[in-house]
Amino acid sequence: MEAVVGNTLRAHPWECVTVGGGLRDSDDQVGLLEQVINLIRRYAPDAAIAFNRTPDTTYEAAARWIG
């Protein structure tokens, strides 16, 4: 998982990375959520991190952080 996420984040500069509710709202996925957040911090340190409520709110979540 780290290689896939890391390669994706290194592929180009990101202005914002959105993390979905399916990962955030699951108590048994806390470790995975922490890994993803730390990978974002490592490989896209200048990117804002946004949280959506549903897949339909992904654009809205990113738009809060993109000027």
URDA-V282507 format. One record per helix or strand. SS is the DSSP state (helix for helix, strand for strand). FROM is the first residue (numbers start at 1). TO is the last residue. If there is no record, write none. Layout:
ss=<SS,SS>
from=<FROM,FROM>
to=<TO,TO>
//
This chain:
ss=<helix,strand,helix,helix,strand,helix>
from=<2,16,21,27,48,55>
to=<10,19,24,43,51,63>
//
